[in-house]
Amino acid sequence: MRKTALGILAVFLLFGVAAIAQERGGGHPEGARGVGGGHIPTHGPAPTRGTPDAIEEHRNFADKTGHPNAPHVHSNGQWIGHDTGRDDVHYHLDHPWEHGHFTGGFGRGHVWRLAGGGPGRFWFGGYYFGVAPYDEGFCNDWLWDSDQIVIYEDPDHVGWYLAYNVRLGSYVHVDYLGNG
């Protein structure tokens, strides 16, 4: 009887230590590196002041060891990669908001689960979006049928929104394609 009670106590202690480690980011590689792991930014990026002299075609976004080579958000709310300003030709749209404006809600109070598709066309909650062609390589590891995302307004690129992947901590520019 004593051995059984000690065994049960050991199991509870083991699971308790694992739960505490996960809460501190130890159980999620993304959380341990300061990107992703369930962190949701309180707000989108600030508008970029000015324009860079030249926009690199193949930028490296891995600003720290272990960070993704994709636009991402640090756990302190710093948006890495959203710094090219309004004149970035990669995000020019001839007909901004051609399919209307997204009205499902923005920011951390509106977390959506992807329901299918891929970069060219994906959906959740009856809303449809497409990833900017320039950003398609930054979402290769997204799970299009289950990842949670949050939509933010893009303060610099007219007609675009930012889709933030909660699991990975990365984001891409997306165009709203309407609702079903």
Backbone as CSV, one residue per row, in Angstrom:
resi,resn,N_x,N_y,N_z,CA_x,CA_y,CA_z,C_x,C_y,C_z
1,MET,0.829,-1.193,0.000,0.000,0.000,0.000,0.876,1.261,0.000
2,ARG,1.955,1.222,0.781,2.851,2.366,0.874,3.574,2.618,-0.438
3,LYS,3.995,1.533,-1.082,4.695,1.672,-2.357,3.781,2.273,-3.410
4,THR,2.515,1.903,-3.422,1.558,2.448,-4.381,1.368,3.945,-4.144
5,ALA,1.230,4.335,-2.896,1.052,5.752,-2.560,2.283,6.559,-2.955
6,LEU,3.473,6.028,-2.708,4.700,6.717,-3.097,4.812,6.817,-4.617
7,GLY,4.413,5.772,-5.313,4.441,5.790,-6.782,3.514,6.852,-7.342
8,ILE,2.324,6.935,-6.800,1.356,7.950,-7.248,1.891,9.353,-6.956
9,LEU,2.480,9.542,-5.779,3.059,10.839,-5.425,4.189,11.207,-6.386
10,ALA,5.034,10.238,-6.733,6.136,10.500,-7.670,5.606,10.913,-9.032
11,VAL,4.543,10.272,-9.502,3.955,10.624,-10.801,3.425,12.057,-10.761
12,PHE,2.724,12.427,-9.700,2.201,13.794,-9.585,3.328,14.824,-9.551
13,LEU,4.397,14.530,-8.843,5.527,15.453,-8.796,6.176,15.598,-10.165
14,LEU,6.314,14.500,-10.880,6.914,14.531,-12.211,6.088,15.406,-13.157
15,PHE,4.769,15.214,-13.158,3.912,16.025,-14.028,3.888,17.487,-13.581
16,GLY,3.974,17.743,-12.303,4.005,19.121,-11.813,5.239,19.862,-12.272
17,VAL,6.400,19.209,-12.211,7.644,19.829,-12.675,7.566,20.096,-14.176
18,ALA,7.023,19.151,-14.944,6.892,19.339,-16.396,5.971,20.511,-16.708
19,ALA,4.880,20.650,-15.970,3.943,21.758,-16.210,4.601,23.101,-15.919
20,ILE,5.375,23.180,-14.849,6.060,24.433,-14.523,7.080,24.774,-15.602
21,ALA,7.810,23.789,-16.102,8.799,24.031,-17.155,8.135,24.542,-18.423
22,GLN,6.972,23.985,-18.772,6.271,24.445,-19.963,5.788,25.870,-19.796
23,GLU,5.297,26.215,-18.630,4.798,27.558,-18.386,5.904,28.595,-18.539
24,ARG,7.127,28.236,-18.205,8.254,29.155,-18.316,8.913,29.110,-19.680
25,GLY,8.364,28.318,-20.601,8.945,28.247,-21.933,9.865,27.065,-22.121
26,GLY,10.148,26.296,-21.054,11.044,25.163,-21.165,10.457,24.015,-21.953
27,GLY,9.130,23.890,-22.020,8.506,22.795,-22.731,8.241,23.111,-24.180
28,HIS,8.411,24.331,-24.588,8.175,24.742,-25.967,9.447,25.363,-26.515
29,PRO,10.029,24.760,-27.549,11.252,25.346,-28.095,11.060,26.798,-28.511
30,GLU,9.890,27.136,-29.061,9.670,28.504,-29.504,9.685,29.469,-28.318
31,GLY,9.039,29.076,-27.210,8.998,29.940,-26.040,10.376,30.142,-25.428
32,ALA,11.184,29.103,-25.478,12.522,29.189,-24.894,13.402,30.153,-25.664
33,ARG,13.148,30.324,-26.941,14.005,31.199,-27.743,13.455,32.626,-27.820
34,GLY,12.340,32.900,-27.143,11.791,34.246,-27.117,10.909,34.588,-28.295
35,VAL,10.511,33.581,-29.084,9.651,33.786,-30.242,8.611,32.673,-30.266
36,GLY,7.347,33.039,-30.448,6.299,32.037,-30.574,5.968,31.369,-29.256
37,GLY,5.643,30.072,-29.334,5.334,29.320,-28.128,4.060,29.756,-27.450
38,GLY,3.145,30.384,-28.170,1.877,30.814,-27.601,1.792,32.302,-27.289
39,HIS,2.904,33.010,-27.376,2.886,34.457,-27.108,2.092,35.180,-28.192
40,ILE,1.215,36.086,-27.769,0.433,36.899,-28.707,0.734,38.366,-28.421
41,PRO,1.254,39.091,-29.419,1.565,40.511,-29.211,0.319,41.315,-28.828
42,THR,0.497,42.293,-27.966,-0.624,43.126,-27.539,-1.106,44.062,-28.649
43,HIS,-0.214,44.383,-29.590,-0.582,45.272,-30.688,0.287,44.969,-31.903
44,GLY,-0.117,45.496,-33.034,0.656,45.330,-34.261,1.864,46.237,-34.274
45,PRO,2.614,46.217,-35.368,3.816,47.046,-35.448,3.481,48.528,-35.554
46,ALA,4.402,49.344,-35.109,4.258,50.794,-35.268,4.553,51.150,-36.720
47,PRO,4.003,52.262,-37.203,4.341,52.688,-38.572,5.841,52.940,-38.696
48,THR,6.387,52.613,-39.859,7.803,52.829,-40.113,8.021,54.286,-40.504
49,ARG,9.027,54.888,-39.911,9.367,56.275,-40.231,10.400,56.280,-41.342
50,GLY,10.129,56.960,-42.428,11.078,57.038,-43.536,11.081,55.766,-44.370
51,THR,11.989,55.709,-45.309,12.131,54.536,-46.165,13.602,54.159,-46.245
52,PRO,13.887,52.872,-46.305,15.289,52.471,-46.419,15.847,52.832,-47.794
53,ASP,17.159,52.981,-47.873,17.801,53.314,-49.158,17.584,52.217,-50.181
54,ALA,17.724,50.974,-49.773,17.536,49.843,-50.679,16.913,48.696,-49.897
55,ILE,16.012,47.986,-50.541,15.369,46.847,-49.908,16.032,45.579,-50.441
56,GLU,16.651,44.838,-49.535,17.337,43.611,-49.930,16.327,42.585,-50.432
57,GLU,16.660,41.909,-51.513,15.761,40.901,-52.080,15.673,39.662,-51.194
58,HIS,16.785,39.248,-50.602,16.810,38.045,-49.767,17.371,38.409,-48.396
59,ARG,16.517,38.976,-47.561,16.935,39.415,-46.236,17.073,38.240,-45.283
60,ASN,17.891,38.417,-44.267,18.023,37.432,-43.206,17.337,38.003,-41.967
61,PHE,16.274,37.339,-41.513,15.511,37.827,-40.364,15.929,37.158,-39.060
62,ALA,16.828,36.192,-39.125,17.296,35.491,-37.924,18.247,36.417,-37.169
63,ASP,17.674,37.302,-36.366,18.445,38.330,-35.677,19.167,37.820,-34.435
64,LYS,18.790,36.637,-33.948,19.430,36.028,-32.790,19.508,34.523,-33.036
65,THR,20.419,33.870,-32.353,20.542,32.423,-32.464,19.217,31.767,-32.090
66,GLY,18.743,30.878,-32.951,17.498,30.171,-32.690,16.244,30.869,-33.198
67,HIS,16.364,32.101,-33.661,15.199,32.809,-34.196,14.992,32.411,-35.651
68,PRO,13.749,32.430,-36.119,13.477,32.005,-37.500,13.985,33.019,-38.528
69,ASN,14.314,32.510,-39.701,14.687,33.389,-40.812,13.403,33.780,-41.548
70,ALA,12.544,34.423,-40.827,11.247,34.899,-41.318,10.860,36.090,-40.457
71,PRO,10.033,36.981,-40.965,9.551,38.070,-40.107,8.899,37.466,-38.856
72,HIS,9.231,37.994,-37.687,8.722,37.426,-36.445,8.591,38.511,-35.379
73,VAL,7.990,38.131,-34.254,7.773,39.074,-33.158,8.438,38.516,-31.903
74,HIS,9.281,39.331,-31.279,9.909,38.939,-30.018,8.875,38.966,-28.903
75,SER,9.157,38.235,-27.831,8.226,38.186,-26.707,8.065,39.545,-26.035
76,ASN,8.970,40.497,-26.310,8.829,41.852,-25.759,7.984,42.765,-26.659
77,GLY,7.429,42.191,-27.756,6.554,42.948,-28.647,7.252,43.605,-29.827
78,GLN,8.561,43.399,-29.996,9.297,43.996,-31.114,9.038,43.195,-32.391
79,TRP,8.553,43.882,-33.430,8.253,43.258,-34.718,9.509,43.307,-35.586
80,ILE,10.111,42.176,-35.833,11.327,42.066,-36.638,10.924,41.897,-38.108
81,GLY,11.457,42.748,-38.964,11.190,42.630,-40.396,10.139,43.571,-40.938
82,HIS,9.430,44.277,-40.076,8.422,45.227,-40.569,9.030,46.622,-40.534
83,ASP,9.965,46.862,-41.474,10.733,48.100,-41.423,11.028,48.694,-42.795
84,THR,10.319,48.226,-43.824,10.640,48.705,-45.176,9.806,49.899,-45.611
85,GLY,8.787,50.251,-44.862,8.011,51.450,-45.159,7.024,51.318,-46.310
86,ARG,6.314,52.401,-46.545,5.221,52.431,-47.524,5.649,52.167,-48.961
87,ASP,6.883,52.458,-49.299,7.319,52.350,-50.695,7.884,50.984,-51.072
88,ASP,7.710,49.987,-50.229,8.215,48.648,-50.542,7.392,48.060,-51.697
89,VAL,8.032,47.867,-52.835,7.340,47.392,-54.042,6.779,45.981,-53.881
90,HIS,7.297,45.221,-52.929,6.801,43.866,-52.710,5.355,43.853,-52.213
91,TYR,4.910,44.950,-51.645,3.568,45.008,-51.069,2.693,46.057,-51.744
92,HIS,2.961,46.349,-52.987,2.124,47.270,-53.749,0.906,46.508,-54.285
93,LEU,-0.272,47.088,-54.128,-1.495,46.522,-54.701,-2.120,47.566,-55.620
94,ASP,-2.456,47.166,-56.835,-3.123,48.092,-57.756,-4.522,48.435,-57.278
95,HIS,-5.193,47.482,-56.622,-6.560,47.682,-56.132,-6.664,47.257,-54.666
96,PRO,-6.186,48.120,-53.753,-6.260,47.766,-52.332,-7.706,47.521,-51.892
97,TRP,-7.876,46.552,-51.031,-9.179,46.182,-50.472,-10.211,45.886,-51.565
98,GLU,-9.744,45.247,-52.614,-10.612,44.911,-53.747,-11.819,44.077,-53.321
99,HIS,-11.664,43.275,-52.281,-12.749,42.406,-51.807,-13.356,42.909,-50.504
100,GLY,-13.099,44.166,-50.166,-13.629,44.739,-48.934,-12.608,44.692,-47.805
101,HIS,-13.047,45.116,-46.648,-12.193,45.140,-45.460,-12.549,43.968,-44.549
102,PHE,-11.545,43.409,-43.901,-11.761,42.352,-42.918,-12.419,42.962,-41.689
103,THR,-13.519,42.360,-41.219,-14.264,42.909,-40.083,-14.361,41.921,-38.923
104,GLY,-13.553,40.871,-38.938,-13.640,39.832,-37.912,-12.972,40.168,-36.595
105,GLY,-12.231,41.239,-36.541,-11.568,41.638,-35.302,-10.065,41.504,-35.386
106,PHE,-9.376,42.421,-34.740,-7.923,42.492,-34.793,-7.307,42.319,-33.415
107,GLY,-6.088,41.811,-33.395,-5.308,41.760,-32.168,-5.595,40.562,-31.298
108,ARG,-4.948,40.571,-30.139,-4.893,39.402,-29.268,-6.251,38.920,-28.772
109,GLY,-7.271,39.717,-28.817,-8.597,39.267,-28.405,-9.334,38.478,-29.472
110,HIS,-8.704,38.281,-30.629,-9.349,37.599,-31.756,-8.388,36.560,-32.334
111,VAL,-8.335,35.399,-31.706,-7.462,34.315,-32.150,-8.284,33.361,-33.003
112,TRP,-7.785,33.077,-34.199,-8.487,32.231,-35.166,-7.701,30.952,-35.411
113,ARG,-8.406,29.852,-35.681,-7.757,28.589,-36.042,-7.906,28.379,-37.542
114,LEU,-6.758,28.204,-38.226,-6.793,27.951,-39.665,-7.609,26.694,-39.949
115,ALA,-8.411,26.753,-41.013,-9.319,25.644,-41.324,-9.008,24.968,-42.656
116,GLY,-7.997,25.435,-43.362,-7.628,24.775,-44.609,-6.994,25.716,-45.608
117,GLY,-6.577,25.120,-46.721,-5.985,25.890,-47.805,-4.476,25.857,-47.771
118,GLY,-3.878,26.948,-48.204,-2.434,27.098,-48.274,-2.128,28.558,-48.508
119,PRO,-0.902,28.896,-48.815,-0.532,30.308,-48.958,-1.369,31.074,-49.988
120,GLY,-1.714,30.441,-51.102,-2.477,31.132,-52.141,-3.889,31.494,-51.729
121,ARG,-4.482,30.662,-50.867,-5.844,30.907,-50.379,-6.060,30.046,-49.146
122,PHE,-6.286,30.678,-48.014,-6.584,29.952,-46.778,-7.784,30.595,-46.113
123,TRP,-8.352,29.894,-45.117,-9.574,30.407,-44.519,-9.696,30.016,-43.054
124,PHE,-10.557,30.754,-42.390,-10.962,30.502,-41.003,-12.231,31.296,-40.768
125,GLY,-13.162,30.765,-40.011,-14.374,31.476,-39.631,-15.156,32.077,-40.785
126,GLY,-15.059,31.504,-41.981,-15.764,32.029,-43.137,-15.054,33.183,-43.836
127,TYR,-13.847,33.530,-43.389,-13.046,34.592,-43.995,-11.921,33.968,-44.826
128,TYR,-11.616,34.565,-45.965,-10.598,34.037,-46.872,-9.489,35.063,-47.083
129,PHE,-8.255,34.565,-47.122,-7.076,35.405,-47.293,-6.092,34.733,-48.235
130,GLY,-5.159,35.518,-48.761,-4.035,34.996,-49.536,-2.760,35.662,-49.059
131,VAL,-1.681,34.893,-48.980,-0.384,35.407,-48.543,0.256,36.187,-49.692
132,ALA,0.898,37.306,-49.373,1.635,38.086,-50.370,2.665,37.181,-51.048
133,PRO,2.763,37.237,-52.375,3.736,36.376,-53.072,5.148,36.467,-52.496
134,TYR,5.588,37.659,-52.126,6.924,37.839,-51.564,7.098,37.100,-50.234
135,ASP,6.008,36.904,-49.495,6.071,36.289,-48.164,5.826,34.780,-48.161
136,GLU,5.485,34.187,-49.301,5.115,32.766,-49.307,6.193,31.862,-48.723
137,GLY,7.450,32.163,-48.934,8.529,31.347,-48.382,8.662,31.437,-46.870
138,PHE,8.007,32.410,-46.256,8.097,32.589,-44.807,7.050,31.787,-44.046
139,CYS,6.178,31.091,-44.748,5.112,30.341,-44.058,5.108,28.862,-44.455
140,ASN,6.253,28.340,-44.884,6.348,26.934,-45.281,6.051,25.967,-44.139
141,ASP,6.292,26.381,-42.904,6.082,25.491,-41.761,4.755,25.745,-41.036
142,TRP,3.861,26.526,-41.645,2.545,26.745,-41.057,1.691,25.502,-41.257
143,LEU,0.861,25.193,-40.289,-0.096,24.097,-40.387,-1.435,24.704,-40.795
144,TRP,-1.757,24.584,-42.085,-2.885,25.309,-42.661,-4.248,24.806,-42.200
145,ASP,-4.273,23.677,-41.503,-5.551,23.162,-41.029,-5.688,23.198,-39.507
146,SER,-4.709,23.811,-38.814,-4.826,23.796,-37.356,-4.115,24.930,-36.617
147,ASP,-3.149,25.611,-37.207,-2.441,26.679,-36.484,-3.391,27.800,-36.084
148,GLN,-3.077,28.420,-34.963,-3.818,29.605,-34.535,-3.112,30.840,-35.092
149,ILE,-3.903,31.791,-35.584,-3.345,33.047,-36.072,-4.137,34.214,-35.511
150,VAL,-3.492,35.359,-35.539,-4.113,36.619,-35.128,-3.871,37.600,-36.264
151,ILE,-4.896,38.358,-36.628,-4.780,39.339,-37.704,-4.548,40.726,-37.095
152,TYR,-3.584,41.433,-37.669,-3.287,42.813,-37.268,-3.378,43.701,-38.502
153,GLU,-3.713,44.952,-38.304,-3.712,45.900,-39.411,-2.263,46.278,-39.724
154,ASP,-1.964,46.445,-40.999,-0.624,46.852,-41.419,-0.611,48.376,-41.530
155,PRO,0.174,49.065,-40.706,0.155,50.526,-40.717,0.893,51.145,-41.911
156,ASP,1.627,50.341,-42.677,2.461,50.888,-43.751,2.028,50.499,-45.157
157,HIS,1.520,49.313,-45.341,1.262,48.788,-46.682,-0.242,48.739,-46.941
158,VAL,-0.710,49.666,-47.751,-2.135,49.852,-48.012,-2.741,48.599,-48.642
159,GLY,-3.814,48.107,-48.028,-4.526,46.939,-48.543,-4.095,45.628,-47.918
160,TRP,-3.029,45.634,-47.138,-2.516,44.410,-46.539,-2.831,44.345,-45.046
161,TYR,-2.929,43.116,-44.557,-3.017,42.831,-43.130,-1.820,41.953,-42.785
162,LEU,-1.579,41.766,-41.495,-0.510,40.887,-41.030,-1.135,39.704,-40.303
163,ALA,-0.817,38.489,-40.744,-1.289,37.276,-40.083,-0.144,36.738,-39.236
164,TYR,-0.341,36.713,-37.927,0.672,36.282,-36.964,0.376,34.858,-36.530
165,ASN,1.350,33.957,-36.665,1.197,32.561,-36.268,1.596,32.428,-34.796
166,VAL,0.633,32.070,-33.954,0.853,32.011,-32.507,1.877,30.939,-32.135
167,ARG,1.845,29.808,-32.804,2.759,28.706,-32.495,4.208,29.067,-32.818
168,LEU,4.418,29.670,-33.976,5.771,29.942,-34.458,6.300,31.329,-34.122
169,GLY,5.400,32.284,-33.907,5.827,33.656,-33.644,6.202,34.421,-34.894
170,SER,5.948,33.849,-36.063,6.261,34.523,-37.321,4.983,35.119,-37.917
171,TYR,5.166,35.993,-38.897,3.999,36.612,-39.526,4.261,36.836,-41.006
172,VAL,3.168,36.989,-41.744,3.237,37.275,-43.176,2.186,38.326,-43.516
173,HIS,2.405,39.003,-44.647,1.410,39.946,-45.161,0.328,39.155,-45.882
174,VAL,-0.930,39.495,-45.626,-2.044,38.798,-46.260,-3.037,39.792,-46.836
175,ASP,-3.662,39.373,-47.919,-4.678,40.155,-48.616,-6.027,39.515,-48.314
176,TYR,-7.000,40.316,-47.918,-8.330,39.808,-47.615,-9.052,39.496,-48.930
177,LEU,-9.567,38.269,-49.052,-10.239,37.832,-50.282,-11.752,37.746,-50.136
178,GLY,-12.291,38.136,-48.995,-13.746,38.134,-48.805,-14.183,37.063,-47.823
179,ASN,-15.493,36.986,-47.624,-16.026,35.953,-46.750,-17.037,35.104,-47.510
180,GLY,-17.226,33.897,-47.003,-18.056,32.906,-47.688,-19.448,32.992,-47.262
